[in-house]
Amino acid sequence: MASWANGDIIKIVTRMRSATGEDILNVFHYRWEGDPIDDSTGFETLRNHMDAIFDIIASDIPADVAFIDIDCTNVTQEIFYGTDPWPSLTVGGGSGDTMPEQCCALVTATTNRSKTLGKKFLGPFIEAANSDGTWYGTLLSALANFAAAYIADVTVTDVGAFIPVLVHYVGNVLTYVTDIVGNGTSNQVFTQRRRRRGVGA
């Protein structure tokens, strides 16, 4: 077993799958701050955190959307840990028709660096979550809670914490890391073309 050291950057990729087989990915980065931590403990901690924050919005995700797996990479040490299942989430909890998969909710992470803004495109959601062309109040509240949880430190008692950050790569090489200072949500329906049926991810 390897250890993650203070300052290591950890990349987490969550994967869901739509009813028609398209992969739906979201990427998160964290900086470990604390004593060295066993990699299996670190990965398990972040998997549980992903499970908890996606559970906030799961009731509006269609029941035919599957939660597939979560993968982990220590970017600093260049170690890929493969994939593990979501700890508890298996399928969405929403019933009824699905909105077009490219129709997404947007959660943002703000920074003090110019032109550096984190974006998480979430969905798909059930049609009932749409109210006259915007997201309805219950989902909007859930998105705000998701945003707050997304930018929160993930503490490992008596050891340290995973700090959510934004990163920049050039040619797959990490060039800088930026701390997140705030978050935002919107009731607007955003479009992400790569989420269309037949495309995915």
C-alpha positions in Angstrom: 0.0 0.0 0.0 1.1 3.5 -0.8 0.6 6.7 1.2 -0.6 10.1 0.1 1.6 12.9 1.3 0.8 16.4 2.3 0.1 18.5 -0.8 -0.7 15.5 -3.1 -3.4 16.3 -5.7 -6.1 13.6 -6.0 -8.4 13.3 -9.0 -11.8 11.7 -8.6 -14.1 10.8 -11.6 -17.7 9.8 -11.0 -19.5 7.9 -13.7 -23.2 7.4 -14.2 -24.9 5.8 -17.3 -28.1 7.0 -19.0 -31.0 4.7 -20.0 -29.7 4.6 -23.5 -26.1 3.8 -22.6 -24.2 7.1 -22.6 -21.6 7.7 -19.8 -22.1 10.8 -17.7 -18.8 11.9 -16.0 -17.9 14.5 -13.5 -14.3 15.3 -12.4 -13.3 16.5 -9.0 -9.8 17.4 -7.6 -8.6 17.6 -4.0 -5.4 18.6 -2.3 -4.5 16.5 0.7 -3.4 18.5 3.7 -2.2 16.6 6.7 -0.2 13.6 7.9 0.5 10.9 5.3 -2.7 8.9 4.7 -3.1 5.3 3.4 -4.3 5.4 -0.2 -7.1 2.9 0.4 -8.4 5.1 3.3 -8.1 8.2 1.2 -10.0 6.7 -1.8 -12.7 5.3 0.4 -13.2 8.7 2.1 -13.6 10.4 -1.2 -15.9 7.7 -2.6 -18.1 8.1 0.4 -18.1 11.9 0.0 -19.1 11.6 -3.7 -21.9 9.2 -2.7 -23.2 11.7 -0.1 -23.2 14.7 -2.3 -24.8 13.0 -5.2 -27.4 11.6 -2.9 -28.6 15.2 -2.4 -29.9 15.4 -5.9 -30.6 11.7 -6.5 -34.4 12.0 -6.0 -34.7 14.0 -9.2 -32.4 11.8 -11.3 -34.4 9.2 -13.3 -34.7 5.7 -12.0 -33.3 4.3 -15.3 -30.0 6.2 -14.8 -27.4 4.0 -13.2 -24.5 4.9 -10.8 -21.7 2.9 -12.3 -18.4 3.6 -10.6 -15.8 6.1 -9.2 -12.2 6.2 -10.2 -9.2 7.7 -8.5 -5.8 9.0 -9.5 -3.0 10.5 -7.4 -1.9 13.1 -9.9 1.2 14.1 -8.0 2.5 10.6 -7.7 1.1 9.6 -11.1 -0.7 6.5 -9.7 -4.1 5.4 -11.0 -6.1 3.3 -8.6 -8.8 2.0 -11.0 -12.5 2.0 -10.3 -14.7 1.0 -7.4 -18.5 1.0 -7.2 -20.5 3.8 -5.6 -20.8 2.9 -1.9 -24.6 3.0 -1.8 -26.1 4.7 -4.8 -27.2 2.4 -7.6 -29.9 4.2 -9.6 -31.7 7.5 -9.5 -34.8 8.0 -7.3 -37.0 10.0 -9.7 -40.0 8.7 -11.6 -41.5 9.8 -14.8 -40.1 10.8 -18.2 -36.5 12.0 -18.5 -35.6 15.4 -19.9 -33.2 15.4 -22.8 -29.8 14.2 -21.4 -28.0 17.4 -22.6 -30.3 19.5 -20.4 -28.2 20.1 -17.3 -28.2 22.0 -14.0 -25.0 24.0 -13.4 -23.1 24.3 -10.1 -20.1 26.6 -10.1 -17.0 27.0 -7.9 -15.4 30.4 -7.8 -11.8 31.4 -7.2 -9.6 34.4 -6.8 -7.7 33.6 -10.0 -8.8 35.5 -13.1 -10.9 33.5 -15.6 -10.8 30.4 -13.4 -14.2 29.0 -12.6 -15.2 25.5 -11.8 -18.3 24.0 -13.4 -20.2 20.9 -12.6 -23.0 20.0 -15.1 -25.5 17.7 -13.3 -28.3 15.6 -14.6 -30.2 14.2 -16.3 -33.3 15.0 -14.4 -36.9 14.0 -14.6 -39.3 16.3 -16.4 -41.1 17.1 -13.2 -38.0 18.9 -12.1 -38.6 21.4 -14.9 -41.0 24.2 -14.1 -41.8 26.4 -17.1 -38.3 26.2 -18.5 -36.4 26.5 -15.2 -35.6 24.1 -12.4 -38.3 23.9 -9.8 -37.7 25.0 -6.2 -37.0 21.7 -4.6 -34.3 20.8 -7.1 -32.9 24.3 -6.8 -32.6 24.0 -3.1 -30.9 20.6 -3.5 -28.4 22.1 -6.0 -27.5 24.8 -3.5 -26.8 22.0 -0.9 -24.8 20.1 -3.5 -22.8 23.2 -4.2 -22.0 23.8 -0.6 -21.0 20.2 -0.1 -18.9 20.2 -3.3 -16.6 23.0 -2.0 -16.5 21.8 1.6 -13.3 20.3 3.0 -13.5 16.5 3.5 -12.0 15.9 6.9 -10.3 12.7 8.1 -10.4 12.8 11.9 -7.0 13.4 13.6 -5.2 13.1 10.2 -6.0 16.0 7.9 -8.5 17.0 5.2 -9.0 16.9 1.5 -9.4 20.5 0.2 -11.4 20.9 -3.0 -9.4 22.7 -5.7 -9.4 23.5 -9.4 -6.5 22.5 -11.5 -5.0 23.3 -14.9 -3.3 20.8 -17.2 -1.2 21.4 -20.3 -0.5 18.3 -22.3 -1.7 16.2 -19.4 0.8 17.8 -17.1 -0.5 19.6 -14.0 0.6 23.3 -14.3 -1.2 25.0 -11.4 -3.7 24.5 -8.6 -6.3 27.1 -7.5 -8.2 27.1 -4.2 -12.0 27.4 -4.3 -13.5 30.4 -2.4 -17.2 30.2 -3.1 -20.0 28.6 -5.1 -23.0 29.4 -7.2 -26.1 27.8 -8.6 -28.8 28.8 -11.2 -32.4 27.9 -11.9 -31.6 28.0 -15.6 -31.4 24.9 -17.8 -28.0 24.7 -19.4 -27.0 22.6 -22.4 -24.0 20.3 -22.7 -23.8 18.9 -26.2 -21.6 16.0 -25.3 -24.4 14.6 -23.1 -26.7 14.1 -26.0 -28.0 10.6 -26.8 -25.5 8.7 -28.9 -22.6 10.8 -27.6 -22.1 10.6 -23.8 -19.3 11.8 -21.5 
